[in-house]
Amino acid sequence: MADVADVITMQHYQSSTLRVESKPDLTPVTEADRAAEQSLRALLAEQRPLDDILGEEFGESAHTSTRRWIIDPIDGTKNYVRGVPVWATLIALTIDRIPVLGVVSAPALARRWWAATGSGAWTSSLGKPAQPISVSAVANIADASFAYSDAIGWEERGALGGLQHLNETTWRQRAYGDFWSHMLVAEGAVDISAEPDLGAWDMAALIPIITEAGGKATGFDGGPALESGCLVAANGLLHGMVLDRLKS
């Protein structure tokens, strides 16, 4: 599935004729977003016709199955439109609303990450064999690096104080944003990542990768991220400390 999406998204990437529109929420959508999601839906309809599908661009196709595929054809569309290579297709499978499989494919970076429950978390680069990944072992929040999204979403959630507290108490802060922040946590390159306003398609694929890499991924209140509309990820040593600061 990821290979199919990669072909479509790379065909349109950095194209001078790429068509971009604004959705009702004023976020951009491109013809590549729609074409990639349509292709993935067609593939699933052929191979898993009874499974439910939820996609960012075309909503939900429900068959009352306990199995549900969740698709973000291009996470980081604003980057995609501007020619910034940090964007990815996110594909997840949930069973009884629990994410059990996740794939993050970033062809412009020549990178891919994936995980399935009980099988560990993995990454590959172009031309190189797959490698297992794991979160960091940093245990002190004063030694931790923190990646987050822009401040507007934090203010809208009423969590600006928590963002400020984390910025003041962590060692290093960077606004990587989107899938990239969370994959850096899964790889152990960053210790904490958080985003305050996400759809299910933005995070379902990330959760199995983070957890199979040894981390924790929850909502800001510590509950299931998919039900909360936000995501905080960290290694198991730091996660509780991060939640405490987000509540401050």
Buried (B, 14 or more C-beta within 10 A) or exposed (E): BBEBBBEBBEEBBEEEEBEBEEEEEEEBBBBBBBBBBBBBBEBBEEEBEEBBBBBBBBEEBEEEBEBBBBBBBBBBBBBBBEEEBBBBBBBBBBBEEBBBBBBBBBBBBEBBBBBBBEEBBBBBEEEEEEEEBBBBEBEEBEEBBBBBBEBEBBEEBEBBBBBBBBEEBBEEBBEBBBBBBBBBBBBBEBBBBBBBBBEBBBBBBBBBBBBBBBBBBBBBBBEBBBEBBBBBBBBEBBBEBBBEBBEE
